[in-house]
Amino acid sequence: MKITILGTGTSHGIPVVGCDCPVCISEDPRDKRTRTSVYIEGPDGEKALIDAAPEFRLQAVKAGIRGLDAIFLTHAHADHVHGLDDVRPLCLERAIPVYGNENTIFEMKERFSYIWKDTQLGGGKPRLTPLVVNSDGMPRPVKIGNLTFTPAPVKHGILGILGWEVESAGKSFLYLTDVSAIPPAVEERLKNGASRRHRVIVIGGLRMRSHETHFTFGQALNAATGLGAEAVYLTHICHEHSHTEIEDFCRNFRKNHGFEDTEIHPSQDGLEINL
């Protein structure tokens, strides 16, 4: 399984429009962050996307994406779904299934209502098949070839959203962006599940200071290490801290909390992880 972190920035992206803070004008390419999205390739050529950021077209061209078997959504905020129209070249031959919870699918269909209206056919609309998961609160897995996607219901402020756990050949990748709380029952399931070898967790950590709807760096790292991660990467990062500053924070966290053997880093656009 190969994971490509397409984008790692918060809803504004970095640089932020009109901002000349040190991070936004930084010449370090790691400080250039498009909105969050992840591309996953399975052992038999399976291709899946988690979220479609507004920059998806640019991300896809850069990553060489040539097809998609499925799209998995965490929630319907603009920075996570507004790239959906740009999957059009990837669904000319068949519709792409799009999975999300009930609220996410409902909002997506409203936001992109032209897709399902009886208007002109042709290349002007993506071909998508909306599919609701977790409507009854049960984490029902979705199989895409040899990849298994299991929803993990978490909180983004008061909003119920989904994280996604992706498993293949006994290896586990957990994606938790925009999270501010993990319900105890979900935490217990994620901590004690059967397939935990080489678990990599990519988790949203907005900044050092607190926020009502996002984990801080410290909260995100405490949550991820508590789930038994062997490697943790922060994502959905704002412009208050440079990549170098966040790397220092992660290094100190490892030292101060006894996780010297755990890989803990800020992610960056284009990062590739092989499991």
Secondary structure, 3 states (H helix, E strand, C coil): CEEEEEECECCCCECCCCCCCCCCCCCCHHHCECECEEEEECCCCCEEEECCCCCHHHHHHHHCCCCCCEEECCCCCHHHHCCHHHHHHHCCCCCEEEEECHHHHHHHHHHCHHHCCCCCCCCCCCCEEEEECCCCCCCCCEEECCEEEEEEEEEECCEEEEEEEEEECCEEEEEECCCCECCHHHHHHHHHCCCCEEEEEEEECCCCCCCCCCCCHHHHHHHHHHCCCCEEEEECECCCCCHHHHHHHHHHHHHHHCCCCCEEEECCCCEEEEC
